[in-house]
Amino acid sequence: MAPVVTLTSMSEPARNLTKTVSFAHPLDPLTADEIVAASTAIRIYVGSLSGRDVRPERIYFNTITLLEPPKVSVLKWNGLVPIDQLPAYVPPLKRQAEVFLLCPLTRLSFEAIVDLPSNLPGSSSSKPTVSRWKLLSEKLQLSLQVEELLWAEVVCRESPEIQKIAREVGVKPENLYCDGKHCWCIANDERFPGRRLQQCFMFARDRPGDNLYAHPLDFIPVIDSHTGEILAVDFPQQNPGPSDLHPPSSAAAQAVSAPRARISPPMASDNYLPEQRTLDDRNFKLREGLKPLHVVQPEGVSYRLEGRTLKWQNWSVHVGFNYRDGLVLSNITYDDGMNGTRPLFYRLSVAEMVVPYAKTTYPHHRKHAFDTGEYGIGALSNSLALGCDCLGSITYLDAHIANRAGQVDTIKSAICIHEEDAGLLHKHTDFRDNAVHVARNRKLIVSSICTVANYEYAFYFSFGLDGAIELESKLTGIVNAYVLGPNEPGDLLHETVVAPQIAAQHHQHLFSFRIDPLLDGLRNSVSQIDAVPDPALVGSPENFYGNGFHARKTTFKTAKQAVSDYDSSTHRIWAIENRHKQHFASGHNVAYKIICRDMPPLMAKPGSMVWNRAPFARHGLFVTPYAEDTLYPCGFHVNQSEGGEVFGLQEWVEQDGKVEDEDVVVWLNFGATHFARPEDWPIMPVESVKVHLKPSNFFERNPGLDVPGKKDIASRNANEAFASSTTSTCCPRL
């Protein structure tokens, strides 16, 4: 079992926090000391409860994270919007920790708020104090915590039942492993209502370091995450032959189906680690000829950090982080010279994601992980390695995550900050006199990489010299593999056989990008823009030669009207606008365009389990009125949720609030549909999906006109014929 937490006196870090603590920003993540102080305050509070109160008999801390202050309170503090745009009453700023904990003995879950001492105006706490304590509904399941996930593998490996099942297909208990050293959330399982569940995809490994995914097993245990009981072991039926009926796709049909023959795992090694491939193939060697390619900044970096606020080339960005979203960027502004510091976005984050799989045979339908809401993708962040994950001159930030004991696990170097060359910013050659002007673009990148069992997700927020912002998500890792029998036909509709006896099922990666705009103020609107031909016919007085086309603009007025999808036939984009400010020449509203081509529709049918649980994936874009409790589109407690037709984001849409000239939130659904290839095996080359936020009528002209056209004196011809060139400008006369 996970460690037992006892009630103790206040720890040293908590005692230290009885003094005022200075913070650079009210959105700074909790420090390690604050996390411990919050857990200590909870222990003391629980110890003070009377026998009549509902209290945990044993405390397992699930999460301890910053409770972000109200948006209007932060905006009053930083002065980014005029005071007349704020309500008459603005709550005082407080430094607070939001705590979720559970009791494995009673299966009860609790929510608490702990007020923490700070120098924030309005903060009155002189010591950590529990200001809210709430018993949660028994229908809710808190997110699966990292230690809980790791414990699941121990449960399976030590279970006599699982050991017996593994031996039946020739796998010794010591060679038995779970996916990625932990198990998966289970969506929901009608067989075990009220239980806290995990499903465990099992693999074999016959030596340390061997790629266990090359040896998938034919059974899936379901465990109670509170007690460690093995509740069921599911054996998916094999793929049907040409004349066979479809195998069961429901629990009821599976329960009455005849048991199938067991399948021994393929044990041929198929490794991606060079040292392991060398063990398998004495002739294997790493390719040669790749010469070093260094990213060098001899004068240092061009950015600076003021606390957690990043300053670079007119940009100012607060870099936050929490266990759930991972990276949270907020209070994003741009210094526009004579026009002053202009607010752009209050908060940007990847608020949710889902990975639904296509295989319908029971119980493969349960594979649709919500990696943000079910686990907390921030808690699964990597410690990034200098010179590997990030190249050049790097600044790293650590992340502090609470463990089950209420102490702190620190992920060293969880966030990477660096600059990259981004190719041409602009260029023109005047052919009359061969005068050339060239300026190169550069990106400031804030990134993190997370490992969720078999998959890696890398998130990159980039800021350019042209005033643009980009979110790129890179997908890599190992495709989820399931075993086929020696003569079993592949299911060509739902999977790809990537290696002998190994099937990779079709799936999607869908991300919910939450955009909280602050474009020159709180009152923003969102428009849909389609490129369409002029309606006038060829030969008509208005369009005689038929070449006319224009941008058709539809400004959304309510949340229901704003539900929309990408349309490649009209090159559809969207624009966040402030209709109270217009460009001096074009007359158009100042705006930032949303450009994304990676917007696949959810393949699961309406009414399906995935559709019910993932309202953000039903369409490409949503706009809702801002509210403090609308951070997560699938609800706050996603683990084992059933969802519904009107649920989460869809519930906010159904309220049909006004979204024109209001404080709004934009939800963009982007991602990839993955039909696995043999080239994705045994490790997947990166697949990249992107969203661009680009200024449109926002700046008076190209904001990069003042970027110098400097020549990189370290660049040289490959044959070094002109290595001695000393020209320092990219604007020579040819």
NORGISUL-V535421 format. One record per residue. SS is DSSP state (H for helix, E for strand, C for the rest). NEAR is the number of other C-alpha atoms within 12 Angstrom. Layout:
SS|NEAR + SS|NEAR
This chain:
C|23 + C|28 + C|18 + C|19 + E|27 + C|22 + C|24 + C|23 + C|19 + C|25 + C|25 + H|16 + H|26 + H|36 + H|23 + H|21 + C|33 + C|27 + C|20 + C|23 + C|27 + C|19 + C|25 + C|21 + C|33 + C|42 + C|41 + C|38 + C|39 + C|43 + C|37 + H|30 + H|34 + H|47 + H|42 + H|42 + H|43 + H|51 + H|50 + H|39 + H|40 + H|46 + H|37 + H|24 + H|29 + H|30 + H|22 + H|17 + C|16 + C|11 + C|11 + C|7 + C|15 + C|20 + C|30 + C|35 + C|26 + C|28 + E|39 + E|42 + E|46 + E|40 + E|47 + E|47 + E|48 + E|37 + C|33 + C|32 + C|32 + C|28 + H|38 + H|33 + H|30 + H|31 + H|35 + H|26 + H|28 + H|27 + C|21 + C|33 + C|31 + C|20 + H|19 + H|17 + H|23 + C|25 + C|18 + C|11 + C|13 + C|21 + C|20 + C|22 + C|32 + C|35 + E|46 + E|41 + E|43 + E|38 + E|44 + E|43 + E|44 + E|42 + E|33 + C|32 + C|20 + C|21 + C|31 + E|31 + E|37 + E|36 + E|35 + E|35 + E|32 + E|40 + E|40 + E|48 + C|35 + C|32 + C|23 + C|29 + C|24 + C|21 + C|25 + C|22 + C|26 + C|22 + C|30 + C|42 + E|34 + E|29 + E|24 + E|20 + E|27 + E|23 + E|22 + C|23 + C|16 + C|21 + C|22 + C|30 + C|43 + C|43 + C|43 + C|50 + C|46 + H|38 + H|31 + H|39 + H|41 + H|29 + H|30 + H|42 + H|39 + H|31 + H|38 + H|46 + H|34 + H|23 + C|24 + H|17 + H|21 + H|38 + H|29 + H|20 + H|29 + H|35 + H|23 + C|20 + C|27 + C|25 + C|30 + C|23 + H|30 + H|23 + H|30 + E|40 + E|42 + E|39 + H|41 + H|31 + H|32 + C|35 + C|42 + E|46 + C|47 + C|43 + C|43 + C|37 + C|34 + C|19 + C|16 + C|21 + C|19 + C|22 + C|32 + C|44 + E|42 + E|50 + E|43 + E|47 + E|45 + E|46 + E|46 + E|42 + C|33 + C|26 + C|20 + C|17 + C|20 + C|29 + C|37 + H|40 + H|47 + H|39 + C|43 + E|43 + E|46 + E|41 + E|42 + E|38 + E|43 + E|39 + E|37 + E|34 + C|45 + C|34 + C|23 + C|32 + C|28 + E|33 + E|29 + E|26 + E|29 + E|32 + C|33 + C|40 + C|37 + C|39 + C|33 + C|23 + C|16 + C|12 + C|7 + C|11 + C|14 + C|21 + C|29 + C|29 + C|25 + C|24 + H|26 + H|14 + H|18 + H|22 + H|21 + C|13 + C|20 + C|14 + C|16 + C|20 + C|18 + C|24 + C|32 + C|28 + C|36 + C|33 + C|30 + C|24 + C|29 + C|30 + C|30 + C|27 + C|21 + H|20 + H|18 + H|22 + H|22 + H|18 + H|20 + H|20 + C|15 + C|12 + C|11 + C|16 + C|15 + C|14 + C|9 + C|7 + C|7 + C|7 + C|8 + C|9 + C|12 + C|16 + C|21 + C|21 + C|20 + C|13 + C|8 + C|15 + C|24 + C|24 + C|29 + E|24 + E|22 + E|17 + C|21 + C|32 + E|30 + E|34 + E|26 + E|32 + C|30 + C|31 + E|38 + E|34 + E|43 + E|34 + E|42 + E|42 + E|42 + E|42 + C|43 + C|43 + C|39 + E|45 + E|47 + E|42 + E|44 + E|39 + E|42 + E|39 + E|38 + E|37 + E|24 + C|26 + H|15 + H|10 + H|13 + C|14 + E|23 + E|31 + E|38 + E|45 + E|42 + E|40 + E|38 + E|39 + E|42 + E|49 + E|47 + E|45 + E|45 + E|45 + E|44 + E|40 + E|37 + C|36 + C|38 + C|32 + C|30 + C|30 + C|40 + H|42 + H|31 + H|40 + C|38 + E|44 + E|47 + C|48 + H|47 + H|46 + H|42 + H|48 + H|45 + C|44 + H|43 + H|47 + H|46 + H|42 + E|44 + C|31 + C|29 + C|29 + C|21 + E|21 + C|17 + C|12 + C|25 + E|30 + C|25 + C|25 + C|25 + C|32 + E|31 + E|29 + E|32 + E|34 + E|38 + E|39 + E|43 + E|43 + C|36 + C|36 + C|34 + C|40 + C|30 + E|29 + E|29 + E|26 + E|31 + E|22 + E|26 + E|41 + E|42 + E|39 + E|43 + E|39 + E|35 + E|29 + E|24 + E|21 + E|15 + E|21 + E|27 + E|26 + E|20 + E|19 + E|17 + E|15 + C|11 + C|10 + C|11 + C|13 + E|16 + E|20 + E|26 + E|28 + E|28 + E|29 + E|31 + E|31 + E|33 + E|40 + E|39 + E|44 + E|44 + E|48 + E|37 + E|39 + E|35 + E|40 + C|33 + C|32 + E|33 + E|32 + E|40 + E|39 + E|41 + E|41 + E|39 + E|38 + E|42 + E|36 + C|37 + C|36 + C|42 + C|38 + E|37 + E|34 + E|43 + E|34 + E|36 + E|30 + E|36 + E|31 + E|28 + C|35 + C|45 + C|49 + E|45 + E|45 + E|44 + C|38 + C|29 + C|19 + C|15 + C|22 + C|23 + C|29 + C|28 + C|22 + C|19 + C|24 + E|34 + E|34 + E|32 + E|33 + E|33 + C|29 + C|32 + E|42 + E|42 + E|42 + E|37 + C|36 + E|35 + E|36 + E|42 + E|45 + E|53 + E|44 + E|47 + E|40 + E|46 + E|43 + E|45 + C|42 + C|46 + C|39 + C|39 + C|39 + C|33 + E|42 + E|44 + E|49 + E|38 + E|35 + E|28 + E|27 + E|21 + E|20 + E|19 + C|20 + C|18 + C|18 + C|16 + C|15 + C|13 + C|14 + C|12 + C|15 + C|16 + C|14 + C|14 + C|16 + C|17 + C|20 + E|18 + E|16 + E|19 + E|20 + E|20 + E|23 + E|30 + C|35 + C|25 + E|28 + C|34 + C|25 + C|26 + C|37 + C|36 + E|34 + C|34 + C|30 + C|25 + H|18 + H|13 + H|21 + C|22 + C|29 + E|38 + E|46 + E|41 + E|49 + E|45 + E|35 + E|28 + E|21 + E|25 + E|20 + C|21 + C|14 + C|14 + C|15 + C|16 + C|22 + E|32 + E|34 + E|39 + E|37 + E|33 + E|40 + E|36 + C|33 + C|28 + C|32 + C|35 + C|30 + C|32 + C|36 + C|30 + C|30 + C|18 + C|20 + C|18 + C|25 + H|32 + H|41 + H|32 + H|33 + H|45 + C|48 + H|47 + H|49 + H|46 + H|41 + C|33 + C|37 + E|46 + E|44 + E|52 + E|47 + E|40 + C|36 + C|19 + C|19 + C|20 + C|29 + C|37 + C|38 + C|44 + C|44 + C|37 + C|33 + C|34 + C|42 + C|36 + C|42 + C|37 + C|31 + C|32 + C|22 + C|25 + C|25 + C|27 + C|33 + H|48 + H|36 + H|26 + H|35 + H|35 + H|24 + C|20 + C|23 + C|27 + E|29 + C|35 + C|32 + C|33 + E|35 + C|38 + E|42 + E|49 + E|49 + E|49 + E|51 + E|47 + E|43 + E|39 + E|34 + E|29 + E|32 + C|27 + C|35 + C|23 + H|22 + H|18 + H|28 + C|30 + C|33 + C|31 + E|27 + E|21 + E|23 + E|26 + E|26 + E|32 + E|32 + E|37 + E|32 + E|36 + E|33 + E|34 + E|32 + C|29 + C|39 + C|35 + C|26 + C|18 + C|20 + C|28 + C|27 + C|21 + C|21 + C|24 + C|21 + C|25 + E|21 + C|20 + C|22 + C|19 + C|21 + C|22 + C|16 + C|12 + C|9 + C|9 + C|11 + C|10 + C|14 + C|15 + C|14 + C|16 + C|15 + C|19 + C|16 + E|19 + C|26 + C|23 + C|19 + E|16 + C|13
